[in-house]
Amino acid sequence: MTDTPARQRQDGFRGGIQEGTTAGNLSSRHLDAMTRDYIQSLPSSTRWRSGYSAAELRAALNTRLDDTSRIAGFRPDGGLFVDQDREPVVAIECKYQGEAGNAIERWYKNFAVAQRLGVKRYVTFCLGEGFFDGHSAERVLGTAVAIFEPEKQDVWESDEGVIGLYRWRTLEEAETAIPDIIERNLGLAGWRQ
């Protein structure tokens, strides 16, 4: 028996992320870890949360759906920075995509939730070839910017609007940039320690 978790691209896969499977690979886990490590290095007084359970999200969205209506929680990979009233201000997502695949499509659900919660900056760290050279993930995020922020001039590395997209081909490039990008986006959102 192996300790390797089952992958989505295997015989018998039924769609979605099934129990016991993972959507990530080693590079995506490293990107998540680099982001979380930096966040955890911030002062202990930093107001941050990992996300919302389904029950917490139901309450935060003030939905009229009854308890029998199942909803998903909201846990961006890098969590959320919150203001003094515990309202989310900056959400951080980490995505890895090779040349093929559709991992970025889950981005839309989390972005929609973040918008509804009033997040001022939705930062997404994008790693891998899928975010370059016209591959699917690059086009999907370009479409998102065209839909939600049509006034923007650039898809990548923009300080305008709510969506902040940053991309790298290697983990080494990402590692040196992540701390400054987090700090800059906290400032853009008006977040105060």
C-alpha positions in Angstrom: 0.0 0.0 0.0 1.2 3.5 -0.8 0.9 6.8 1.1 0.4 8.7 -2.1 -3.1 10.2 -2.2 -5.4 9.3 -5.1 -5.3 11.8 -8.0 -8.2 13.1 -10.0 -6.8 11.9 -13.3 -7.2 8.2 -12.8 -9.5 5.4 -13.9 -12.9 5.6 -12.2 -12.7 9.3 -11.3 -16.2 10.6 -10.8 -15.6 14.4 -11.1 -14.9 17.0 -8.5 -12.5 16.5 -5.6 -13.5 13.2 -4.0 -12.8 12.2 -0.4 -9.3 10.8 -0.3 -8.1 12.6 -3.4 -6.2 15.8 -3.8 -6.3 18.6 -6.4 -2.7 19.6 -5.7 0.7 18.4 -6.6 4.1 19.0 -4.9 4.5 22.5 -6.6 1.1 23.6 -5.5 1.7 22.4 -1.9 5.0 24.3 -1.8 3.3 27.5 -3.1 0.6 27.1 -0.4 3.3 26.5 2.3 5.4 29.5 1.2 2.4 31.7 1.5 1.3 30.3 4.8 4.8 30.5 6.2 5.1 34.2 5.4 1.6 34.8 6.9 2.6 32.9 10.1 5.8 35.0 10.4 3.7 38.1 10.8 3.2 39.4 14.4 0.8 37.3 16.5 -1.6 40.2 16.7 -2.2 39.9 12.9 -5.9 39.6 12.2 -6.2 36.6 9.9 -8.5 33.6 9.5 -8.2 30.5 7.4 -11.7 30.8 6.0 -15.4 30.0 6.8 -17.1 26.7 7.5 -20.3 26.1 5.6 -22.3 27.2 8.8 -20.2 30.3 9.2 -20.5 31.2 5.5 -24.3 30.7 5.6 -24.5 33.2 8.5 -22.0 35.7 6.9 -24.0 35.6 3.6 -27.2 36.2 5.5 -28.9 33.7 3.2 -32.5 32.6 3.5 -31.6 29.0 2.5 -32.8 26.6 5.1 -30.5 24.2 6.9 -31.4 21.4 4.5 -29.8 23.3 1.6 -26.2 22.3 1.6 -23.5 24.9 0.8 -19.8 24.7 0.6 -17.4 26.5 2.9 -14.9 29.1 1.8 -11.2 28.5 2.5 -8.8 30.4 0.1 -5.4 28.7 0.2 -3.7 31.7 1.9 -6.7 32.6 4.1 -8.2 36.0 4.7 -6.9 39.1 6.5 -9.7 40.7 8.5 -10.3 44.2 9.8 -10.9 45.2 13.5 -14.5 44.2 13.1 -13.5 40.7 11.8 -14.7 41.6 8.3 -12.6 40.1 5.5 -10.4 42.6 3.6 -7.9 40.6 1.6 -8.2 37.0 0.5 -5.2 35.1 -0.8 -5.5 32.2 -3.2 -2.7 30.0 -4.5 -3.1 28.1 -7.8 -0.8 25.8 -9.7 -1.5 24.8 -13.2 0.6 22.9 -15.7 0.1 23.3 -19.5 -3.2 21.3 -19.4 -6.0 21.0 -16.9 -8.7 23.1 -15.3 -7.7 23.6 -11.7 -8.3 27.4 -12.1 -12.0 27.0 -12.7 -12.6 26.6 -8.9 -11.2 30.2 -8.6 -14.6 31.6 -9.8 -16.5 30.1 -6.9 -14.1 31.5 -4.3 -14.0 34.9 -6.1 -17.8 35.1 -6.1 -17.9 34.3 -2.3 -15.1 36.9 -1.6 -17.0 39.5 -3.6 -20.2 38.8 -1.7 -18.3 39.1 1.6 -16.9 42.5 0.6 -13.3 41.6 0.2 -11.3 44.6 -1.1 -8.5 42.6 -2.7 -8.6 39.1 -4.0 -5.0 38.1 -4.5 -4.2 35.0 -6.5 -0.7 33.6 -6.7 -0.4 31.6 -10.0 2.4 29.1 -10.5 3.1 27.0 -13.6 3.2 27.0 -17.4 -0.7 27.0 -17.5 -0.6 30.7 -16.7 1.6 31.6 -19.7 1.6 31.4 -23.5 -2.2 31.2 -24.1 -2.8 28.1 -22.0 -6.2 27.5 -20.4 -5.6 29.0 -17.0 -4.2 32.2 -18.4 -7.2 32.6 -20.7 -9.7 31.8 -17.8 -8.3 34.5 -15.6 -8.1 36.9 -18.5 -11.8 36.3 -19.1 -12.5 36.8 -15.4 -10.8 40.2 -15.5 -12.7 41.1 -18.7 -16.0 40.2 -17.0 -15.5 41.6 -13.5 -13.1 44.5 -14.1 -13.4 45.6 -17.8 -11.8 48.9 -17.0 -8.5 47.3 -16.2 -5.6 47.7 -18.7 -3.6 44.7 -17.5 -4.5 41.2 -16.3 -1.3 40.5 -14.4 0.4 42.4 -11.5 -2.3 45.1 -11.4 -2.9 47.2 -8.3 -6.2 48.4 -9.7 -9.6 47.0 -8.6 -10.3 43.9 -6.5 -8.6 41.2 -8.5 -4.8 41.0 -8.0 -3.2 38.3 -10.2 0.5 37.4 -9.9 2.2 34.6 -11.9 5.5 32.8 -12.0 7.0 29.9 -13.8 9.1 28.7 -10.9 8.8 28.4 -7.1 12.0 30.4 -6.7 10.5 33.4 -8.5 7.4 33.2 -6.4 9.3 32.8 -3.1 11.1 36.1 -3.5 8.0 38.0 -4.5 5.3 36.8 -2.2 6.1 38.8 1.0 6.2 42.1 -0.9 3.0 41.4 -2.8 1.1 40.5 0.4 2.3 43.7 2.1 1.4 45.8 -0.9 -2.0 44.4 -1.2 -2.8 44.8 2.4 -1.9 48.5 2.0 -4.0 48.8 -1.2 -7.0 47.4 0.8 -6.4 49.9 3.7 -5.7 47.0 6.1 -4.2 48.2 9.4 -2.5 46.0 11.9 
